[in-house]
Amino acid sequence: MKLRPPGFNPTALQRDWTMLASTIGERRAGTVAERRAADYIAARFAAAGTAPPGIEEFPCQSLRAARATVQERRGRVWRNVAARPLVGAPGTPGVVRGEIAWLELPENAPRLRPGSLRGKVAAVFGPLPTSAPMHRALLAAAPLAVIHVDDRLPFPWTKNDGVYPHWVHRHGMPPTLTVPYTEAWRWRRDGVRELRVDVHVDLRAATSQNVIAEIPGRDSALPPLVLTAHHDTQCGNPGADDNASGVVCLLALARALAGTSLRRTVRCISFGTEEQLSVGSAAYVARHRRESARAGLVINFDSVASPLGHWEMYVAGHPGLTRYTQRRLAAGGLDVAVKPEIIPFSDHFPFNRAGAPSLWFMRTNFPGGRWQHHSHHDTLENVSAAEVLKLLQAVYPLITDLAQRSRWPFPGGLPAAQATTVRRLGRELFG
């Protein structure tokens, strides 16, 4: 039995979006606002007619207060520069003062030697270390602090971001903060040589939550479809795109699917604490390891509402999954750029570690991501309901087609090369 795509309700989408990104707003992990979002999502699942939703709690680290002061020296004058600490990194022992040491990563990584940055402030242009050996080399170089200049975001405002919790516990972390790209540009252009840095971070043990709802299928023996998003945000970020947009999709799909007769179960999960490297998703998979391993397919919605952009679909799975999905989406009017890559920075990855294949939908508008990434610009005025509706109309027939089949038209699990990559990244980043 084929189900016709429903007419998704723009009013309902806007109601959910407004509640999450405007009424509640910033939803940092472990805060009252994050819990308020989880309660709202559970209530909306219940109103849609799913099986009674559940909220599962798990421990997290919650940033309660953070302050970063950076001053540049020009002659005898010290000038303040906007700065933000990275969540999870420690503070400085008061004000530290040192010469700027520029690191253009990854190409300058071989220059890192034990003690080579002692007494200096490292300014990293490019990505922070994404491999444990490079991270350990940066630590051994012993900088007073690390300032990250994100080369994806050449703007006059600071982004908000975090560090990998596993690396903090296993290897340690230097005080790490960000400054606007344009400020760093000026430093390098004008030959600014010395900085004063003062970072204070209040990070406390707290509780976050995952929200789970199901549309039960007729055959509980069949592997389920799992639809995911996350409801938390970074600091200073209303999170309209990242990732209220994904939650809006989950709620809309729950409304469309509830009450239908499906062969397979469809499970909808909104995760907390994604912005600290998928802590909520990892907690869910650890708690439900056996059922997570038998998930037939995970479809993750994260940052899908840019008005201007490119649809991207990251595929962890066999080529048959890619071919099937592209064909179904194109029939629904959605053309996507396929990325057959293992990406460990969103909530599908812990399921990949358990052996489940995944699709991650994302809409980019800037090389490397989105220009409003983790900033105060991630607001309702910078998202598009029309694009979300376009995605929903295309993905709904794909979901219902898979949910009605007893056998899928592609192999399950991950191909050998991807499975090897998943194991390596999982060990390095998650432990």
C-alpha positions in Angstrom: 0.0 0.0 0.0 1.5 3.4 -1.0 0.8 6.4 1.1 0.3 9.7 -0.6 2.5 12.6 0.7 0.4 14.7 3.1 0.0 18.4 2.9 2.4 19.5 5.6 1.0 22.4 7.6 3.1 25.6 7.5 1.2 27.0 10.5 2.2 24.0 12.7 5.8 24.2 11.5 6.0 27.9 12.4 4.4 27.3 15.8 7.1 24.7 16.7 9.9 26.9 15.2 8.8 30.0 17.1 8.5 28.1 20.4 12.0 26.6 20.1 14.0 29.4 18.6 12.2 32.5 19.9 10.1 31.8 23.0 12.7 29.5 24.5 15.7 30.6 22.5 19.2 29.5 23.4 19.0 25.9 24.7 22.4 25.1 26.2 23.0 21.5 27.4 21.9 20.9 31.0 19.9 24.1 31.4 16.3 24.8 32.2 15.8 26.0 28.6 17.0 22.7 27.2 14.6 20.8 29.5 11.8 23.1 28.5 12.4 22.3 24.8 12.4 18.6 25.6 9.1 18.8 27.4 7.6 20.8 24.6 8.8 18.2 22.0 7.4 15.3 24.0 4.0 17.1 24.3 3.9 17.7 20.6 4.8 14.1 19.8 1.9 13.0 22.1 -0.5 15.5 20.4 0.5 14.1 17.0 -0.8 10.7 18.1 2.5 8.7 18.5 2.8 6.0 21.1 3.3 7.7 24.5 6.7 9.4 24.2 9.5 9.0 26.7 12.2 11.2 28.1 15.5 9.6 29.0 17.9 11.6 31.1 21.7 11.3 31.0 24.6 13.2 32.6 26.3 16.0 30.8 28.5 19.0 31.4 26.7 22.4 31.4 28.3 25.7 30.9 26.8 28.1 33.5 29.1 31.1 32.9 32.0 31.9 30.6 34.1 35.0 30.0 37.0 35.6 27.7 39.0 38.8 27.6 41.6 39.3 24.9 43.7 42.5 24.6 46.1 43.3 21.8 49.2 45.5 22.5 49.8 48.5 20.2 52.8 50.4 21.6 51.8 51.2 25.2 48.1 50.8 24.6 46.1 47.7 25.1 42.9 47.3 23.1 40.0 44.9 23.9 39.0 42.3 21.2 35.8 40.3 21.2 36.3 36.7 22.3 34.4 33.6 23.4 35.7 30.5 25.3 35.1 27.1 23.7 32.8 25.0 25.8 34.6 22.2 27.6 38.0 23.9 27.6 39.5 25.2 30.9 40.1 28.7 31.9 43.4 30.5 32.4 45.0 30.9 35.8 44.2 34.6 35.8 45.6 37.0 33.1 48.3 35.4 30.9 50.5 37.5 28.6 52.6 36.4 25.7 53.8 36.7 22.1 51.4 35.5 19.3 52.7 32.3 17.7 50.8 31.7 14.4 49.9 28.1 13.5 48.4 27.5 10.1 47.0 24.0 10.5 47.3 21.3 9.4 50.4 22.2 7.4 52.3 23.7 10.3 51.7 20.6 12.6 55.2 19.1 12.0 56.7 22.2 13.7 55.1 21.4 17.0 57.7 20.3 19.5 57.5 19.8 23.3 57.7 23.2 24.9 58.0 25.1 21.6 55.0 27.4 22.5 55.9 27.9 26.2 55.1 31.4 27.2 53.3 32.1 24.0 49.6 32.4 22.8 49.0 30.1 19.9 46.7 31.5 17.2 45.5 28.6 15.1 44.2 29.5 11.6 42.3 26.6 10.1 40.7 23.7 11.9 41.7 22.9 15.4 43.4 19.5 15.6 41.1 16.7 14.4 43.5 13.8 15.1 44.6 12.8 18.6 48.4 12.8 17.7 48.2 16.4 16.5 46.2 17.4 19.6 48.8 15.8 21.9 51.5 17.6 20.0 49.8 20.9 20.6 49.4 20.2 24.3 53.1 19.2 24.6 54.1 22.5 23.0 52.6 24.1 26.2 51.0 27.3 24.9 49.5 29.7 27.5 46.3 29.6 25.5 45.0 28.7 22.1 43.0 31.2 20.0 41.0 29.5 17.2 40.5 31.6 14.0 38.0 29.6 12.0 38.8 29.9 8.3 35.3 28.9 7.3 33.8 32.1 8.9 35.5 35.3 7.7 33.2 37.6 9.6 33.4 40.3 12.3 31.7 38.3 15.0 32.7 35.4 17.2 31.3 32.0 16.8 30.4 29.7 19.7 31.8 26.2 19.7 33.0 23.3 21.9 35.8 20.8 22.2 35.7 17.0 22.3 34.8 15.8 25.8 36.8 12.5 25.4 39.9 14.5 24.6 39.5 16.7 27.7 39.3 13.6 29.9 41.9 11.5 28.2 44.5 14.0 27.0 43.7 17.4 28.6 43.0 20.7 26.9 44.7 24.1 26.8 42.5 27.2 27.5 40.9 27.6 24.1 38.8 30.5 22.7 37.7 32.2 19.5 38.0 35.7 18.2 36.4 37.2 15.0 38.2 36.3 11.8 38.5 40.0 10.9 40.3 40.8 14.1 42.9 38.1 13.5 43.3 39.3 9.9 44.2 42.8 11.3 46.7 41.3 13.8 48.5 39.5 11.0 48.3 42.4 8.6 49.5 45.0 11.1 52.1 42.9 12.8 50.5 42.8 16.3 52.8 40.7 18.4 51.6 40.5 22.0 48.3 39.6 23.7 46.8 39.4 27.1 44.3 36.7 27.7 42.0 36.0 30.6 39.5 33.1 30.4 37.0 32.1 33.1 34.7 29.0 32.7 32.1 27.7 35.0 31.3 24.1 33.8 29.2 22.0 36.1 27.8 18.4 36.1 24.1 18.5 35.0 21.4 16.4 33.4 20.3 16.5 29.7 17.6 14.5 28.0 16.6 12.6 24.9 13.0 12.5 23.7 11.8 9.3 22.1 8.5 8.6 20.3 7.3 5.8 18.1 4.8 5.1 15.4 4.5 1.3 15.9 4.7 -1.0 12.9 2.7 -4.2 12.3 5.8 -6.4 12.4 8.0 -5.6 15.4 10.6 -8.2 14.2 11.6 -5.9 11.3 14.5 -3.4 11.9 13.0 0.0 12.5 13.5 3.3 10.7 15.1 5.9 13.1 14.5 9.6 12.5 16.8 11.9 14.5 17.5 15.6 15.3 18.8 17.6 18.3 17.2 20.3 20.3 20.2 21.8 22.2 22.2 24.8 20.9 25.6 26.4 21.4 25.9 29.5 23.7 24.6 32.8 22.3 22.7 31.0 19.6 18.9 30.8 19.2 19.4 27.8 17.0 16.7 28.4 14.4 18.6 26.4 11.8 20.9 24.4 14.1 18.8 22.7 15.0 15.3 23.7 15.6 14.9 23.1 11.8 15.6 19.4 12.3 13.2 19.1 15.3 10.5 20.9 13.2 11.0 18.1 10.6 10.7 15.4 13.2 7.5 16.8 14.6 6.0 17.3 11.1 6.8 13.7 10.1 5.4 12.4 13.4 2.1 14.2 12.6 2.0 12.8 9.1 2.9 9.2 10.1 0.9 8.8 13.3 -2.3 6.8 12.7 -1.0 5.3 9.4 -0.6 1.5 9.1 3.1 0.8 8.6 4.8 -2.6 8.4 7.9 -1.3 10.2 8.2 0.8 13.3 9.3 4.4 12.8 11.2 5.8 15.9 11.6 9.6 16.3 14.4 10.8 18.6 15.3 14.4 19.6 18.7 14.4 21.3 20.1 16.7 23.9 23.8 17.8 24.2 24.6 17.3 20.5 26.8 20.4 20.5 29.3 18.7 22.8 29.9 16.0 20.1 26.7 14.0 20.2 26.7 13.2 23.9 23.0 12.5 23.9 23.1 10.2 20.9 26.0 8.3 22.3 24.2 7.9 25.6 21.1 6.6 23.8 23.1 4.1 21.8 25.0 2.9 24.9 21.7 2.4 26.7 20.0 0.7 23.8 23.0 -0.9 22.1 21.3 -4.0 20.8 18.3 -2.3 19.3 20.6 0.5 17.9 22.7 -2.1 16.1 19.6 -3.5 14.5 18.3 -0.2 13.3 17.6 -0.6 9.6 18.4 3.0 8.7 19.0 6.2 10.6 17.9 9.5 8.9 19.3 12.5 10.6 18.0 16.1 10.1 20.5 18.8 11.2 20.6 22.3 9.8 18.1 22.0 6.9 16.6 25.4 6.5 18.9 27.9 4.7 16.9 30.0 2.3 19.8 30.0 -0.2 21.9 27.0 -0.3 22.8 23.4 -1.5 21.1 20.3 -0.3 23.7 17.8 0.9 23.1 14.2 1.9 25.9 12.4 3.7 25.6 8.6 3.3 27.0 5.9 5.6 26.0 2.8 3.8 26.3 0.7 0.6 26.1 2.3 -2.9 22.6 0.7 -3.3 21.3 2.9 -0.5 22.6 6.0 -2.3 21.1 5.0 -5.6 17.7 4.1 -4.1 17.6 7.4 -2.0 18.6 9.7 -4.9 16.0 8.1 -7.2 13.2 8.5 -4.6 14.2 12.1 -3.6 14.4 13.2 -7.3 10.9 11.8 -7.8 9.8 14.0 -5.0 11.4 17.1 -6.5 14.6 17.2 -4.4 18.1 17.0 -5.9 20.9 16.5 -3.5 24.7 16.5 -3.6 25.7 13.0 -2.3 28.6 12.8 0.1 29.6 9.2 0.7 31.6 10.2 3.7 31.8 9.3 7.3 31.1 12.4 9.4 31.5 12.0 13.1 30.1 15.4 14.0 26.4 14.8 14.2 23.9 12.4 15.9 23.9 9.6 13.3 27.6 8.7 14.1 27.0 6.8 17.3 24.5 4.6 15.4 27.2 4.1 12.7 29.5 2.8 15.5 26.8 0.3 16.4 26.8 -0.8 12.7 23.7 1.0 11.4 23.7 2.9 8.1 22.6 6.5 8.0 21.6 9.5 5.9 22.3 13.0 7.1 20.4 15.8 5.4 22.0 19.3 5.7 21.5 22.5 3.7 24.8 24.5 3.3 25.1 28.1 2.2 28.8 28.7 2.6 32.0 26.6 1.9 32.3 24.2 4.8 28.8 24.9 6.2 26.6 27.9 6.9 27.6 31.5 7.4 25.4 31.9 10.5 27.1 28.9 12.1 26.9 28.9 16.0 26.3 32.7 16.1 23.6 35.1 17.2 22.6 35.3 13.5 21.0 31.8 13.6 17.5 33.3 14.0 14.0 32.8 12.5 14.6 35.6 10.0 17.5 33.5 8.5 15.6 30.2 7.9 13.1 29.2 5.2 9.9 27.2 5.9 9.6 26.7 2.1 12.9 24.8 2.0 11.8 22.6 5.0 8.5 21.9 3.3 10.4 20.9 0.1 12.5 18.5 2.1 9.5 17.0 3.9 7.5 16.4 0.7 10.4 14.6 -0.8 11.5 12.5 2.2 8.1 11.4 3.3 7.5 9.0 0.4 11.0 7.6 0.9 10.2 6.9 4.6 6.8 5.4 3.9 8.1 3.3 1.1 10.8 1.8 3.4 8.4 1.4 6.3 6.1 -0.7 4.1 8.7 -3.1 2.8 9.6 -6.4 4.4 12.9 -6.3 2.5 14.8 -3.3 1.4 16.3 -2.7 -2.1 19.8 -2.3 -0.7 22.2 -4.1 1.6 22.1 -3.3 5.3 25.0 -2.2 7.5 28.2 -0.4 6.3 30.7 -1.4 3.6 34.1 -2.6 4.9 36.0 0.7 4.1 33.4 2.9 5.9 33.2 0.5 8.8 37.0 0.7 9.3 36.8 4.5 9.2 34.0 4.5 11.8 36.0 2.3 14.1 39.0 4.6 13.9 37.1 7.8 14.4 35.0 6.3 17.1 38.1 5.3 19.1 39.8 8.6 18.6 36.9 11.0 19.3 34.6 9.0 21.6 36.8 6.4 23.3 
